[in-house]
C-alpha cells in the first residue's frame, strides 16, 4: 500500500481492535465474514470500487453511497468499520479492496484469538496446505483460475467442515480468491504467518526427511527463537526426497542443509568440469 492508503487502513485497524476488546468472539467472526463478503463485492464490481475510493468525491458522498448499497445487508459493526475505510484516502481502488479484505481477515483472526483458538486455526491452515500440496489433483482443482471460485469453495467446505474450525474454513476460502493477489498455496502460507504474528510469533518452515521427536522439535524452536529474538512456531514438513539434514525458512532467510542440496551441488560442480 502507498502512504495514504496505509494511513487509512491503520485508522480502520485501530477502530477494529477497539471493537474487538468489547465484543464477543462470535460477533467478531460475523463482522469479519461481513467484511470479506464486501471485499468479494468490490472485487466483482469495479465501478463501485472506483466510486468508493474516488478522492474527487467528498467523504460524505462516498459513505452515503456505501450505506445506500449495504444498508440491511451487513451488520452495524461491519458497516461502521467499512464507513471508516471509505472515509479515508486511498491511492488506488485496488488498495481499498486490499484494505477491506485484510481487515476482514484480521477480524476473523481476532475472533479466534479472543476465543483461545488462534493457535489451532494456525495449525489447521498449515496442515490443510500440506494436504493440498501432497495431492496434485486436489492442488490443481483448488488452484484452477478457470474454475468458478464458488465451486472451489464448496470443495474446501466439503473437505474441512467438521474437521476444522469455522474460522479456518472461511480463511481457506479467502485463500481461494487469491488473498493479496497471491496463488492459493502462497495465500494459505501468508494466512498462517498472519495468525502467528497476532500471537507475536514468527513462522519457521522446516523440511526434514523423517519426523522429529517432540523434544527435537522443541529444541529447534528454542534455538530459532534465540536467533530471531522472538518465539518461533515450527511448521514441519516430512519429505523423504531430501534424504537427510534439514531445510529451514524463516521469512526471507533460508538455510538448506539437506543431503539433497549437497548432492545437487556436487552434481552441478562435476557437470562443469
N, C-alpha and C positions, 0 to 999 in steps of 0.2 A: 504494500500500500504506500501511496505517496503521503506527504506530511499532513495535508488537510484531511485526508481520509483516515489516517491513523488517529488524529485528534478526535474526530467524530466517533470513531469506533471506541476509543478509550472512554469517552463520556458515557456511551451506552453500556460498556462493561462495568463501570462504576455503579451505574443505576441497577444493573442486573445483580451485582454482588450485594448491594443494599437490600434488594428484594429477596434474595436467597436467604439472607440472615433471619428473616421473619416469616418465611413461607415453609409449608410442609413439603417434603420431597416429592410426593405425587403431584402436587400443584406445580412445582418447578418443572417436573418432567413434562406435564401437559403444556406448559408455556414453551418449553424447548421444542416440543412437537409442532406447536403453532408457528413458531419462528421458522422452522425448517419447511413447513408447508408453504409459507410465504416466500421463502427462498426458491422453492420449486416454481411458484407462480412467476417470480421475477425472471427466472431462467427461461421460462416459456414466452413471457410477454415482454418483448424488448422495448416496445413503445412505453409501457408503464414504467419499466426500469429507468428509461431515459427521463421521463417526466418527473419521477420522484427524486431524481438526483440532479436535475437541471439547476445550475447556480443562478440562472437568469430569473427563475421563479422565486418569489418570496417564500420563506419557510412556512408561513401560514397557508399559502396556496398549496404547497406540497403536502402538508399534513392534512389539509382539507380533502385533497384527492385521496390520500391514504384511507381516511375514515370513510369516505363515500364508497370505496371499493371493499373494505374489510369489515365494516360495522356489522356485528352479529355473526361473523364468520370465524373470528378468533376470540380468545378470552381477553378480558380487560387488561390483564397484566402483560400479555403479549403485545396488545395494541399500544400500551404505554411505552414499552421498550422500542417498538417499531417507530413510534412517533419521535422518540429521542433520536433514533438513527436518521430518519428522514429530515429532521430539523437541522442536522449538521451539514457540513460542506463535504462533497465527495469529488475527488479528482476525475473520476470516470464512472459511468453507470455500472460497469463490471465490478467496481470496488464496493458499491452499495450492495450488490448481490453477494460478494465475498464476505462483507461485514455481517450481513443478515445470516448467512449460513454459519459463519464462525460463532456468532452469538448464540444461535440455536444449539450448536454442538456444545458450547460452553455451559449452557443451561442444563443440558442432559447430563454432562459430567458432574455438574454441581449437585444435581438431584441425587446421583449415585453416591457422591461424596457425603452428602448430608444423611443418606440412609445407611452409611457404613459399608457400601458395596463397591466402591470405586476400584479397589484392588482386584476384585473378582471380575468386574467389567473389563478391566485392562487385560487380564489373563484370558478371558473368553475371546476377546477380539484377536489376540495374538494366536491362540490355538486355532481359531477359525481360519486365519490367514495361512497357517501351516497346513491345515486340511485341504484348503483350496489349492495351494501351491503343489501339493503332492499328487493331485489328480488332474491330469492335463485336460480331460474332457470337461470337468467341472470348472476349471480355471477359464477355459475358452468360453463356456456358456455364460459365466458371470461377467467376463471382460468384454464380450462381443458388443461393440458400439452400435451395430446394426440391429440388435435385438432390443425391443422396447424395454425401457427401464422398469415399467410396471411388471412385466413378465419376469425379469430377472429378480425383482424384489420379492415376487411371490415364491420363487425358488429359494431365496435366502430365508424367508419366513418358514417355509416347509422344512428346511434343514435345521433351523435354530429354535423355533418356537417349542417351549417345553424343555429345552436343553440349555438355554442361556437366558439371562435376564432381559426383560423388555427393552431396557436402555441399550443393551448390546445389540439386540436385533435392529433397533432403529438406527444405531450408528453404522451398522453394516450396510443398511440401505443407503445411508448418506454416502458411504464409500462407493457404492454402485454409480451414483450420479457424478462421480469424479471430484470428490471434495477438494476444493482449491485448484481444480484443473489437473489433478493427478490421475494416474491409472488406478484401477481398483486395488491392486496389491499395495501400491505405494500409499494410497489413501488410507488403507487399513493400518499400515505401519505408522502413519502420521497420527491417526487417532489413538493408537497405543501410546505414542510419545506424549500426546496432549494429556491423556489420563495420568501418565506418570508425572508430568510436570505439575499437575494440580496437587499431586501427593508430594511435591518437592523432591522428585526423584528423576534420575537420568536413566535412559534405557541402554543396556548393552546387549547387542545381538551376538550370540555365541554359537558357533557351529563346531561340533565335535564328531568323531567317528563312532563313539559309543557313549551311552548315557553316563553322566556324572552322578556320584552319590550325593545325597543331601549335604553332607559335610563338605565335599569338594565344591559344590555349587555355592554354598555359603561362604567358604574361604575365598573363592574367586570374586564374589560380590563384595566382600570386605576389602579385598586388595584393590579392586577398581574404585571403590568408594574412597579409599585413601588417596588414590591418584587424582581423582576428579574433585575431591573436596566436598562431596555431597553423596547421599545414598544413591546406589545404583541398583536398578531392577534388572536381573539377568533373565534374558529370554533365550532359552536353549533350543537349538535345533540339532537333531542327530542325523548325520548324513555319512554313511559308511564310505562314500566315494572319496572323502577327504583323507582316508587311510589312517590318520593319526594326527596328534597335535590339536591345535585349535585356531579358529579364526574369530577375532573379536572386533566388532564395530560399535563405536560409541560416537554418535553424531557423525562428523566428517573424518574422525580418526579410525583408521583400520590397521589392525595387526593381524597378519596372516602367517601363523606358524605351523600350518598344516604340512604334512608329508606330501600331499598332492602338489602344493605350491612349489616345494623344493624339487620334486621330480620334474615339474614343468620347466622350472628354471634351468635344471641340468640338461633337459632335452633341448631347450632353446639354445643353450650355450654350445652343445655338441653340433647342432644344426648349422651354426655359424662358422664352424671350422672348415 
